[in-house]
């Protein structure tokens, strides 16, 4: 190779390495936000320490509660199951679920439920009426949630390794 070819090769190599470094800078440093789907399950991070996972056993998308349990309609809930929509804004995780699981192992059709999780304040609360849910989030400065289907969020995360609520993610 001539000197000009060597120089051109090193210029191209340098540009490639610099662009790779740029991608590394934007790569999420917190391992929590790097833990997505694996070969045996689908998962994406919400607000730390919450994940959305997909259970192929008929429970659909779900989120485990970190506070232990939540009492709603005289039942204790440890996992929000059958999630239809998720919204995240202002450090608040909002979830809409169309079915609630009963403790005897049988799924029981119930009215829809709305959940609010605020990890920074250790709040996990559920509502059986949308109006109560909306009043609660409006008191926290959120006028209307921007709902998304979990599968769409998973697709975005799998493609970019980034979601709007992940810190320092661009």
PyMOL commands that set and color helices and strands:
alter all, ss='L'
color gray80, all
select helices_A, chain A and resi 3-26+31-34+119-121+130-138+150-160
alter helices_A, ss='H'
color red, helices_A
select strands_A, chain A and resi 42-45+51-55+60-64+70-72+75-77+79-80+83-89+92-97+100-101+107-108+113-118+123-127
alter strands_A, ss='S'
color yellow, strands_A
deselect
rebuild
show_as cartoon
